Amino acid sequence: MVKGNTSILSFINTHTPSILQVLPQPTITNVEDSSSGEKDYVLNNGPLLINANNSTAVISTNVDENGNNDFEVQPDTNKKSLDIVFSFLIDKCQYFPSDPYLFKNITLSKALIRALIEVGPCQPGIEKKFKFPKNEKGNCFNPDWYDIKSRSGFHFKRNWLVFSPKSNKMYCFSCFLFRTLSKHNSNWSDPAEGVNNFRKGLEKIIKHETSSDHTNTVKEYLVLKARLQNDNTIIHNLMRAKKSEKEHNRNVLKRLIDVSLFLAKNGLPFRGHKEKLNDGKSNNGLFLELVKLIAKYDAVLCKHLLESKRNQTYLSNLIQNDIIEAMAQETLQLILKEVKIAKYFSIIIDSTIDISQDDQFSLSIRFVDQGGIIREHFLCFEELPGASADNFFDVLKKCLKKFDLDFSMCRGQSYDGASTMSGRYSGLQSKVKELSPLSLYIHCCAHNLNLVLIDSIKSSIDAVSFFGTLESLYTFLTSSLPRLHILEEEQKKQVEGIVLTLKKLSEKRWASHKRAVDAVYFSLPAIVKTLKKISKGEIPNTKQKTVSEAQGLLLHIINFKFSFFLIMWRTILDKVYILSNYLQNSSINLLTAHSMIQACFTDIDSMRTIEVFMEVSAKAIVFCNGFDGRKQFDEPRCKKIKTNFGESTEVQSISSVDERFRINTYFIILDAFTNVLKYRFEDFSSIVRKFEILDPKKSFEGRPSNEILVEPLIELSTFYQVDVEQENLILEYKSFCSIYNQLIAEIKNKKVFDNNMLKFMIENDMISSYPNLSTLYKIYYTLSISSATAERSFSRLKLIKTYLRSTIAEDRLSNLAVLSIERNVAEDMDYNNVIETFAKMKKRRKTF
């Protein structure tokens, strides 16, 4: 094998595409030598066939007794003479590539002669020391024969003299190249013969260099060499023209890639109504319009549009698909390359119905890169044939197979709580665990928190009525443009001058409740004035039904209970909103998320006191001053209890209205929130408890070595016994805890600790010392706690597949989504790789 040489394929593809072609079988494989790390080329399935100018040859490699490569070229007896580019032979011969004996069975063509001249004669012993072997008579070649001394004492080099290490013979380089002109000196020109009479070597050399045949061949050699040096040969001009054409085509394609990437990143449409390049009246679409715009200021693209044939402009929708696919493949390769280096990954899956009523399956992946950074990336959209767990599982297997990801390396799965996804016995999580038993299922924490909020609202009829009133206000005031204008005018009259749009409630949008409450809270005085104007009939042409609805809404919102709920729910939703946004962060880990959930639980539970209730009531009273609202709870009508003769009429009742509301409504809502929060995150908490041993603050920070417990670590290592060795892990853990406690004070002072223990280990070069512990940390950070990445892909889906683009093909949709969602990765792609992928997709009319 030839070390450190990677120019075989590049030379063939770049310089001589019309001269040389490597036949499909057998193939050349680029491999890496494990001992030296250098690149080699090896022949698979036997010898390599070379095809050039309708002729073929067989190139084979044999290893001699010293372990060196023996290279030989033999013409195919079933074909004509071979016309081969010599640079290919250079790649296969480590030393003395112009040795004439290598070509004893080859008819030299013009291309081969040109390449041999560029390489130069085979003259071992000039630049490096060489031990010349002896012939049968005990004589050997003398390297002094390379020089000729003139009468004046100057030394000149015999550039024509060649020594063949393969045959241990002398040749004439010029006679060898132009053997048809050297008819009488076949022993100097024919590689099969040669001169090996070294005893009279100098005498033979002098006799040959004075012959007429030698003089004629030297003349041809010098003329051709001069032409080559001046780049004045026909072959070189053709090659230069071919190279220039290829470079121009690649430059054009780079511009088309730029246009496509710009449109894809921003989710913009490519095509128009009628895509005709020279038709300025029709809607050509953004792709063609941008191409024409750039061509006004770019000479390369302008030349392409003016000179290219109609079927070679590379602007059709099919070419667009190929360019988009090539870019998406390169982007995915950059992501998947790091996933395979990381080894472990978690899957994030969700589905949604698009504008065409197709169920779109979204697959994202989470892993930890080489720097210890947690990363989540979108991979693809796929159309779901059905909504069953089997359908999800089949599509998932298909995607992982397409991306060449090992299912057994999956360590986590995060979905929503639908039974199809989360079912323990027949859901998607159970089917994934059949192939990867170590893939822990985690119900999306952001989804779970939203369900907690919804359940707490449903626990009280007063809370349901409050949010129903918010929805009614939104519907009533925004469904009519005159009413909306009145509201906006009243909002502008407020001191702040803030105009807030009322928000619609949605159980699926996690932040909709907070936004709806905030909008009404800041606009309530303006809303009250608007409803009063409508209820009094001050707006012309107002229907009776509209007046009645305005009066009903006005009675609800001036009630003290409504103002109290605004303050109360705004306080609760502020805390929930912060937690919800934090849980959607792609870099969050299990223990941090659990700590945030516990903090939210504590904050909400702390509101369940009489003092906080009175504080909220006081704020509500002050708030009512802004719109003359009622400042106390309404006294409900007391029910009369029928009594029989002799029974007491005294009824135990709650002393005040405030107390009744506090007990029957306020405490009920808070209790429901905390209880449901605790119940819904019970499974999540059980998973967190497995990994608490890895949290320094809870397990080993500031503790002496004898107080550090390892029992939870034994349990965790037993579960991951495929990935870590238990005995070594315990030793590594104890050692790491000791080192960590010694360094933690200094780290805190320098403010470089960010609660990512794996990153801490990498930055301090501890991975090699603690391989099992670092593996456990890598798995821990790989586990996903939210499916927000999949949800975000649906937001981009709505921008790509719109009403006007509802017929977009699934492959194009997925590729555009990759480029749009992973735009930061797409910007780092190598355009040359994209062009290579584009060129290999199918046979092209132009060379790239």
N, C-alpha and C positions, 0 to 999 in steps of 0.2 A: 504493500500500500504506500501511497505517496503522502507524506505528512504535510499539513498546512497548506494544501493547494485546493482551492475551491473554484477554479476558473473553467472547468470543463463545460458545464452546462451553460454558464454565462457567455462563454465565447461562442458556442454553437448557436445559441438563441439570439445573441446580439449582433455578431459580426458576419456570420455566413449562413443566414437562414435559407438562401437559395442554393447553397453548395452542399451542406452537410445536414443529415437528419439522423437522429438516433431512433432506430426502430422500437416499437412499443415493448417487445419482449425479446430478451430479458431486459431488466432495468438496472439503472445505477441508483444506489442508495447512499445517502449521506449519513454517516454514523460518526459517533464520537468515541475516540479511544479512551477507555477508562483510566489508563495509566498516565497518559500525557495530557488528555483533554483536547487534543488537536483533532481537526476534521479529516476524515478519510472518505474515499469513494471505494465501494466494493461492488463487484459484479454479482448480481443475483441470478440464480438458475443457469449458471454456466457462462459461456463466452458472450461478449457483446457484439451485436451486429451493427455495422455502420453502412448507411446507404448514402451514396453521393453520385449525382449525375447518372442515375439509373444503374449504378454498380454497387456491389456489396463486398464487404470484407468481414472477417471474423477476428476479433481482438480477444486474446485470452491471456490470463495471468497465471503463472506457476511460481511456487515458492521453492527456492533452491535450498541446499543443505545448510546455508548460513542464515536462512530466514529472510533473504532478500527477494523482492519481486522480480520475476523473469517475465518480460513483456514480449509478445510476438504478434505480428500482424500477418495474416494469411488471406489471400484472395479467395472468394467463394467460387468454386469451380463451375457453378451453374450460372454465373453472371459474367458481365464484361469486366474490363480493367477498371481499377479503382481510382477515383479522383477524390482525394481526402485532404482535409486541412490538417497541417502538421501540428498545430497548436494542441490538438486533441492528444497526439502522441506525447507531447511534452508533459501533459498532465499524468500520463501513465508511466513515464520513465523518470526515475529519480536522478540518474546521472547520465551525461553524454547523450542527449536526445537526438543528436544529428549523426549518430553512429551509422555508417552506410550499411553495415551488416543487418540492421533492423529492417532494411528495405530490399532484401535480396529477392523477395518474391513480389515486389510491388513495381508497377509501371508508374514512373513519375509523371504527374500531370503539371500543368502550369501553376495551379493553386498550391500544390505540394512543393514545387521548386521555389515558389515565392516564399513560402513559410520557412523552408530550410535555409534560404539566404538570410532571412530575418534572424534566425537562430544563430547562424554562423557555423564554421567547420568544427568538427570534433577533434580537439587538440589537448588531450590530457597531459598533465605535467607542467603546464604553463602557469596557471594561476595557483594551483595547489599541487603539493607533492603527490606523485603517483609512482607506484612500483610496477614497472613494466615487466610482464611475464616473459620467460625465455621460450624460444621455439624448440623444436625437436633436436636441433643441433647445438643447443645451449647458448644461442645468441638472442639478444633482445633489442628493442627499439631504443635509439638514443635521442633524448629530447633536444640535444644540441642541433639536430638536423632541422629543427623548426627555423633556425636562423641561417642567414646567408651573409657572408662577409665579402664586401667589395674590395677592390684593389686599394681604394683610398682609406680603408680601415673602418668604414661605417658598417653597422650591422642592420640588416633588414629581415623582416619576418616572412617566411613562406606561408602565406595565408591559404594556399591550396593544399598543403600537405595535411593529411588526415591519418590518425591512428585509431583503429577500431579495438576497443577493449574486449568486445564480444568475440571477434575472430582472431585477434592478435596479428593483424595484418595492416599494411599501409595502403592508402587510396589517395587518389587525386580528387579533391572536392569539386572542382570545375568540371572535370571529365565525368565524375559520378552524376552531376546534375544534368549535363548535356551529353549523355553517353552516345546519342545518335551521331554526334560530330566526331567522336573518338572511336573510330572503327578499328584502328591498328593497335590500340592500347587497352584492350579489354581487361587485362589484369589490373590496371589502375582505375578502371571505370565500373567494372562489374562487381557488385558486392559479394557475389558467390565465389569470385576468384581472389583478387587482392595480391599483394606482394609481401612475402614473409622471408625473403632472403636478406636478413639483417646484417650478415657478414659483409655483403657488398651493398649495404643500404644506401650509403651516400652516393656511390657510383650510379646506382639505379635512379636515384632522385635527380641527379644532375643530367643524366641521359634523357629522362622523361621531360624535364622542364624546358629542354631545348627542342623537343619534337614539335612538328607542325600541328598535330592533333591537339596537343596541349595548348598551343598558342591560340588556336581557334576557339577552344572552349573557354579559355580565360577571357578572351575578348567578349564573348556572349555573357559570361558571368559578370564582368565589370560593367557592361552596358545596362544589364538588367538591375544590378545592384544600385547603380546611379539613379535609375528611374524610380526604384523603390524608395530611395532616400528622398527623392523630390516629389513623392506621392503622385507619380505620373503614369501608373499602370492602369489598364482598363479595369482589372479586377478591383483594385483599390478604389477607383472612382465609383464603380458600381456599389461597392460596399459602403463607401462614404455617403452616397446618395440614399442608399437603403437605410442607413443609420440616421441620416438627417430626416428622412420621411417618418421613421419610427419615432424619433424625438418630437417631431411636430405633432404626430397623432397623440402621443402621451400628454403633451402640453394642452392640447385641445380637451382631452378627456379630464385632465385635472380641473379645468375651468367648469366643465359640466358637473363634475363631482362637487365643486364649491357651490354651484347654484342649487344642486339637489340637496346638499347638506343644509344650506341656509333655509330652504323651504321646509325640509323635514324637521329641523330643530324647532322651528316656530309653529309647526302644525298647520302650515298653509297648503292650500290645494295646488297641484301641479297643472292640471289640465283645464282646458277651456271648452267653449261650445264647438268651435271649428278651429282645429289646429293646423293652420296654413301659415307657413313662415313669411311669405311675401304678401299676405292679405292683411292690410292695415285696418280694414273695417270690421272684421269679425273678432270675436273674443278668443284669442289664441291661448289663454291661460298664463299663469305666472311664470312657468318654466320657460316657454318660448319668449315671453316678453322680457324676462331678465337676460336671456341669451342675446337678444337683439340689442338691449341696452348696453351690455358689456361690450358687444362687438363694435359699438360706436367709438369706444376708447381703447380697444385692445386689438392690436394688429394680428395676433395669432388667430383669434376667434373670427375676426373679420375675413381673413384669408380663407379660413375653413368654410365659412358660409358662402363665399363667392365662388370658390373653386371646386368644392365637393360635388359629386354627382348627387342626384336626387335621392338615391337609395343608399347613400353613404354619409349622410349628415349626422347620424347618430343622435337624432332628436325625437324619435318616435316614442310612443307610450311604452312599447316593448323594451326599448333601450333604457328608458327611465326605470322600468321595473328591475332590469339587470343592474343598473348603477345603484339603486336603492338596496337591492339584495346584497351586492358586493360590499357596500358600506356597512350594512347591518351585520354581515358575517364577520367583518374585520372588528367591529365594535364588540360583538359577542366573544370573539376569540381573545380580545384583551381581557375581558371579564373572566372567561372560563379558564384562561391560563392561570390566573391568580387563585381561582377556586380549586384547581387541581393541585397547586402548590400548597394551599391551605389544608387540603385533604378532607376536613370535616365541613359539613354545611347543613343548614336548615332550610326547609321549604316553606314558602308563604303562598297560600292559595286562596282565591275567591272567584266568584263569577258574578256577572251582571247581564242584563238584557240591553242590547244596543238599539239604535234607531231602526234597524231592519228586523227587530224582534228575534235576533240570534243570541243565543246564550254564549257569552264570551268567557272562556276560562283564562284566568290570569295567573301566571307563575312568576314568582320572584324568589330570590335566593339570598341567604345570609351566611357570611363567613368572616373569618378573621384573617387579615392579610399578614404579610411577613413583618410588618412594623407593629403588629398587635392592635391595629385599628379595626373596629367593627364596621363592616360594610354590608349594605343591602342593595341589590341590583335587580331590576326587572329583566326577564328573559324573553317572554313571548306571550302572545295571545293565541288561543286555539278555540275553534268552535266546538261546543259541547253537543254531542248527539242526543243527550238526555240529562235528566237531573238526578239520577240515582248515584249511589256511591261507586258502583261498578263503572259507570261512565266517567266519573272524575278520576278514578284509579287508572283506567285504561289510557286516558289522555295524559295523565302524569307520567306513566311508564314510557309512553311514546316520546314525550318531551325530553325526559332524562336520557333516553337512548339516543335521541338526535343530538344532544349536547355531550354525549360520551361521559356522563357522570355516573359513578358507581353508587347504586342505590344503598348498598350496605354502609356507605360512609355518611348517610343521612343521620343526624343526631337530634333533630328537632323538627316539629311541624306545628304551624300556627294557622288556625282558621277561625271562623266565627262559630257560634254555638248551635247552628242548625244540626238537626239529628243526622242528616246525610253526611255531614262533615265530622261531627264530634262523637257519633255513636260508638260505644265501646265494643259492641259485638258485631255490628254489620256496617258501621260508618267508615268513612275514608281513613280515619286514624287507625282503626283496627287492621285494615288491609295494608296500610303502609308498614305497620309493625310486623306483619307476617314476613316481609322482605327485609326489614331493618328493625329488629326488636329493641334497639337502643334509641330509637327516635321518639323522644318524649313529646306528647301532645300538650300544647298550652293554648287554652282558649284566649283569643285576643283580648287583652286587658282593657283596651279602649272600648271595644264592643261591650264587654262585661260592665264597665262603669256606666255606660249609657243605659244598659238594662236596669242597673241599680236605681238610677235616677227615675226612669219610667215607672218602676215598681213602687217607689216611694210616693210618686204623684198619685198613683192609683189607690194608695192606701187610705186616702181621705177624699170624700165627696166634695169638700170645700176646695181642695187643691185642684181637683179635676175641673170644677166650675171656674176657678181662677184662670187656668190655662185655656179653658174654652172661651172665656171672655176675651182673652188676648187674641185668640184666633178670629173671633167675631169682629173685633175692632179692625184687624188687618183686612178682613174680607169687606167690611162695610165701607171703610175709608179709601181703600185702594181700588175698589171695583168701579168707582165713578170718578172721572177726571175732575168735575167741578168740586166734589167733596175733597179730593186730594189737594186741589189748588187752595182751598180754604184752609186746610190743615197746614200747608206750607207757609201761607201768609201769617198764620198765627204763630208758627214756630219762629219765623223771622222776627217777630215782635218781642220774643223773649230776650232776657238780658244777655244771655250768651250768644244769641243769634244763630244757634246750631239748628240745622235742618237734618233730622234723622228720618230715614225711611223705615216704616214699620216692617217687621220681619215675620215671615210665615213659619209656623211650627212644623217640625218634622221629627218623627221618632228615629229616622235613619241618619239625620244630620246631627252629629254629636253636639255641636255648638249652637244649634238653632234656639234652644230654650233660653240660653243666656242672652243671645242677641235680641230675641223678642222681648224679654223682660227689660233689658237696658234701653231699648228704643222707646218703650212705653214709659219707663221711669223718667227719662229726660224730656219727654214730650207730653206728659200727662196734662199740665195746665193748658197747653195748646189744644189737646184733644178734647178737654172739657169744654172749652170755648167753642170749638167747632161743632160739637154735638148740641150745645145750647142753641147755636144759630140755626141748625137744621131742625131741631125739635120745636122751635118757635115759629118756623115757617118763614124765616127771613130770606131764604133762597127761593128765587122764583121757579115756578114749574116743578116744585117738589111734590112727589106723590105722597099719599096718606100713609102707605106702607113704610116709606122711607122715614117719615116723621115718627111713626110708632117705633120703628127699630132704633132710631136715635134716642128717643126717650127711654127705652128699655136699657140700652147700653149706658146711658148717662146715670141711671139709677144704680147700676152695678158698680161703676167706677168711682162714684163719689162716696160709696160705702166705705167705712173705716176698715172693714175686713180686706177690701181690695188693696188699700194702701199698705196695710200691715203685710200682706202677702208679697207685695212688690219689694219691700225692704227685706223681708225674711228670705225669699227665694233669690234675691240678688246676692245676699250674703252667702247662701249655700252654693249658688251656681258659680260665684267667683272662685271659690275653693275647688269645686269640681272641674271648672274650666282649666285652671292651671294644671291640675293633675291629668286631665284628658290630653292636653297638648304635650305634656311631658311623656306620657305613655306612648305617644305617636312618634317619638324621637327614635330614629333607627339605631342610634348608638347606645341606647339604654340597656342595662343588664338586669338580671332577675332580682338580685338583692336590692339594688337601688330602687327599682320599681316597687318592690314590696315595702320598702321603707317609706316611699312617698304615699302609698295607699294607706299604710298604717297612720301616717301623719294626718291624712285627710279624715280618716276614721276618728282620730282623736279630736280634731278641730270640730267636726260636726257633733260629736258626742258631748263636747264641752258646751255646746249651745243649749243643751237640755237642762237649763237651770232657770229658776224664777228671775234671777238677776238679769240674765240675757234676754228673757222674755220681756221684762219691763224696759230694758234698753231699746229693744226693737219697737215696742209700743211708743216710747218717747220719740224716736226718730220718725215714726209714722205720723204722730200728731204734728210735729214740725213740718213734715212734708205736706200734710193736708192744708196748711196755711197758704200754700201757693195757689190753690184753686178752690178754696172755700168748701173743702170736703168735710164729711162728718168725722168727729174726733173721738168717737167711742163706738164700741161694738153695739149692734142692735140687740135689744132685749127680745128673745124669742117668745112666742106665745106659749104659755104654760098649758099643758093638757090637764083637763079635769079627770080625776080618777073616780070611777063609780065605787061607792062604798055600800056595804050592807049594814043592816041594823046592828048597832052595838060596836062597829069597827071605828078605829080612830081615823080622823081626817088629816092628821099631821103627816106630812111627807118629807122624808129626808132629801134635801136638794142642795146643790152647790150654791154657796152664798152669793157669788157675783158672776157677772157676765164674763169678765176677763178670766176668772178662774176656770169657768166652764170651757172657754175657747182654748185656754192653755192646756187643759187636761185632755179634752176630746179631739182637738185638732193639732195644736202645735207639737205636743209631745208625741202624738201618734205618728206624725210625719217624720220626726227625727228618729223615733224608735224604728220605724219601718226602714229608713235609710241605713242606719247602722246595722240592723239585723240582716237585711238583704245583702249589704256590702260584705259582711262577714261570711254569709252563706255562699254567695256566688264566687268568692275568691278562696274558698276552702281548699279546692284542688290545687290552685296556684300556690297557696301557702305550704301545702305538703311537699311540692316540688322544691320550693325555696329552702325548706328545712334540710333537704338533702345536701344543698350546696353552701349552707351557712358556715361550714368548716373552712371554706375558702375565703371568707370575709375577715380581713385582719382585725377590724374593729370589734367584731363579735367573738373571735376565736383566739387570737394570739397576740394582738398588739399590746405591748406593755406588760405582758405576762411572763413570769419565769418559766423555764422549760418544763419543770415538774408539774406545773398547773395546766399545761396545754393538753387537751383531750384529743385522742386519736381514734376513739371508737367510731365517731361519725365518718371519719376518713376511711376506715376499714369497710364500713357499709357502702360508701360511695365507690370505693375501688372494686368491691365485689360486683357491683352492678356494671362497672366499666372494665371488667377483667380482660376483655378483648383488647382494650386500648392501653392499659397500664399494668405494670407488675406491682403487686401489693406490697411486698417486702421492701423493694427499692423505693416505692412511693413514700412509705412511712419514714424511712431514713432521710429521704430528700426533704420531706415536710418539716421534720424536726430541725434539720440543718438550716433550712430557709427561714423558719421562724426566728431562729437565733440571729441570723445575719440581718434580717429585716428589722428586728428590734434595735439592733446596733446602729442602723442607718436611718431610721425613721425620723429622728430629731433633726438630723442634718438636712434630710429631704424636705421636711416641712419648712425649715428656715429658707431654703432655696426656692420654695413654692413651685416644685416641679412634679409633685405627686398629684395625680388626677383620678385616683381610685381605680385605675386599670392596672391590675397586678401583672398581667401578661406583658403589657407595654413596659412596666417597671423592670421586669426580668430581662426583656430584650435590650432596653437601653443600658442596663448594667451588665450585659453579656453573661447572663446566668442560665441561658437555655441549655447549653451543653452540660452544665453541671447538674441541672434538675430537669431531665427530659420527661420523666413521668409526671411530675407536678405541672410542668408547663403544658403538657398534653391535656391534663385535666382542666386547667384554666382555659385552654383554647376551646374545649368542648363547652365549658360553662358560658363563655362569651358568645359562642355560636348559637345558643338557644335564643329563639325569637320570642318576644313577649307580646307582639302586636302584629296585626295584618294590615297596618296602615299603608305600607308600601303598595300592596295590591289595591287598596282603596284609591290611592293617588293615581294609579295607572288608569282607573276608570274615569277620573277627571280628564286625563289626557285623551282617552278614547272618545269622549264626547266632542272634543275639539277636532279630532282627526276624521271620525266617521260621523258626518253631519247629514242633514236632510238632503243636501245637494250631492253628497258623496256616499250615499247609502249603498251603492252597488260595488263599492271597493272590494277587491278580492282579499281573502283571508291572509295570504302570504304578504301582500303589499301592506295591509293594515298592520300586521305584526312587525314588519321591518320598519315602517314609519314610526311605530310606537317606540321601538328600541332606540332609534335615532333621536326621537323627541324627548323621551324620558331620561335616557342616558346620554344627554347632550355633552356633559363634561367629559365622558369617556370618548365619545365620537370625535370631539375636537382634537384628541391626541392620536387619532388613527394615522397610520402611514399610508399616504396616497399611492405609493408604489405598490404596496401589497394589495390595495383595492383594485388597481389597474391589472395586476397579475390575476386576481380572482375573476375580474370582469372578462379578461381575455380568454381564460380557460373554460368559461361557462359554455361556450359554443363556438363554432367556426365563424370568424369575423372576416369581413371584406377588407379590413385594414389591419396592418400588423401593429401590435403594441408591445 
